[in-house]
Amino acid sequence: MVTQDLIQHVPARAAFATAKMTKLDCFRSDRLLVGLNCFEPGQEQQVHAHNGADKFYFVVAGKASFILGNRTIDAQSGDLLLAPAGLPHGVARALERTVVLVGMAPAPRG
């Protein structure tokens, strides 16, 4: 990784697709994954869980309904959501164009 990659302007990295949400890596190592999930209105991320890895969602822009365990939470720009290892989580529905910074530690393989 070159030095200029160590500083990124997150909103400028956002990329969208009409068919489904997009995922972009901002940084990946064996210890940490930081990326962007970008949603058009109505798009979703299936509920899933990561055993052995904690995850966070930070809403950079927009608004979406998130699932954390048995709760559904509307979150908007500036909100931070945490999913400890093993907790089912996902995005039920983007309510508007939404950019989410995600982080996982340790980083999943593959």
Buried (B, 14 or more C-beta within 10 A) or exposed (E): EEEEEEEEEBEEBBEEEEEEBBEEEBBBEEEEBBBBBBBBEEBBBEEEBBEEBBBBBBBBBBBBBBBBEEEEEEBEEEBEBEBBBEBEBBBBBBBEBBBBBBBBBBBEEE
